[in-house]
């Protein structure tokens, strides 16, 4: 996790919170109301391209197929640099903590 936070009038503000987990990277910007218990944040969810793709391809292509695994490995190495920008899901989250409104935004 990395982030810069500021606190003002019972709210926490950030423009660069980042959580990098094993499955996805989550970017957060906006305001979280600690007193009002509400959200006004933007989320970017970027699933990680899995490095297990070559292993799965090796076994899914008719049993053990090293050629399929090698091809999947090459594709994964090429695609890894471009896929995150294609697979970013963006949301606007507003409203109270117990019933936030999630709206998908952008492409």
C-alpha positions in Angstrom: 0.0 0.0 0.0 1.1 3.5 -0.7 -0.8 6.8 -0.2 -0.8 10.4 0.9 -3.7 11.4 3.1 -4.9 14.7 4.4 -7.5 15.2 7.1 -9.9 18.1 7.2 -13.3 18.7 8.8 -13.9 15.1 9.7 -12.9 13.7 6.3 -9.9 11.9 4.9 -8.7 12.9 1.4 -6.4 11.2 -1.0 -5.5 11.4 -4.7 -3.0 8.6 -4.8 -3.9 5.6 -2.6 -2.7 2.4 -4.1 -3.2 -1.2 -2.9 -1.3 -3.8 -4.8 -2.5 -7.3 -4.0 -2.0 -10.7 -5.5 -5.1 -10.5 -7.7 -5.4 -6.8 -8.6 -4.2 -3.3 -8.1 -6.7 -0.8 -6.6 -6.3 2.9 -7.0 -8.4 5.3 -4.9 -8.9 9.0 -5.0 -11.4 11.2 -3.3 -13.0 11.7 0.1 -14.0 9.4 2.9 -16.2 11.1 5.5 -15.2 9.8 8.9 -17.8 11.8 10.8 -20.5 11.7 8.2 -19.7 8.1 7.4 -20.0 8.5 3.7 -17.9 8.1 0.5 -17.1 10.3 -2.5 -14.3 8.3 -4.1 -13.1 7.1 -7.5 -11.8 3.5 -7.7 -9.6 2.0 -10.4 -9.4 -1.8 -10.4 -6.7 -3.3 -12.5 -6.7 -7.1 -12.4 -3.2 -8.6 -12.7 -2.5 -10.7 -15.8 -1.7 -14.1 -14.3 1.6 -15.7 -14.8 -0.1 -19.1 -14.7 -1.5 -18.7 -18.2 1.4 -20.7 -19.8 0.9 -23.5 -17.3 -2.9 -23.6 -18.0 -2.4 -23.6 -21.7 0.1 -26.4 -21.6 -2.4 -28.8 -20.0 -5.6 -27.5 -21.6 -4.2 -28.1 -25.1 -4.8 -31.8 -25.2 -3.0 -33.0 -22.1 0.7 -31.9 -21.9 1.6 -29.7 -24.8 4.9 -27.8 -24.3 4.4 -25.9 -27.6 1.1 -24.5 -26.4 2.7 -23.6 -23.1 5.6 -21.8 -24.8 3.2 -19.9 -27.1 1.1 -18.8 -24.1 4.3 -17.7 -22.3 5.3 -15.5 -25.3 1.8 -14.0 -25.6 1.7 -13.3 -21.9 5.1 -11.5 -21.9 3.9 -9.3 -24.8 0.4 -8.7 -23.5 1.4 -8.0 -19.9 2.6 -4.5 -20.7 -0.6 -3.5 -22.6 -3.4 -5.4 -20.9 -3.6 -3.5 -17.6 -4.7 -0.3 -19.4 -7.3 -2.3 -21.3 -8.6 -4.1 -18.2 -9.0 -1.2 -15.8 -12.5 -0.9 -14.3 -13.4 2.5 -13.0 -16.1 3.2 -10.5 -17.5 6.3 -8.7 -18.6 5.4 -5.1 -20.8 7.8 -3.3 -23.2 7.8 -0.4 -23.3 6.3 3.1 -21.0 3.5 4.3 -23.8 1.1 4.9 -25.4 1.6 1.4 -23.0 3.1 -1.1 -23.9 3.8 -4.7 -21.5 2.1 -7.1 -21.5 3.5 -10.7 -19.2 2.3 -13.4 -17.6 5.2 -15.2 -15.6 5.6 -18.3 -15.2 3.0 -21.1 
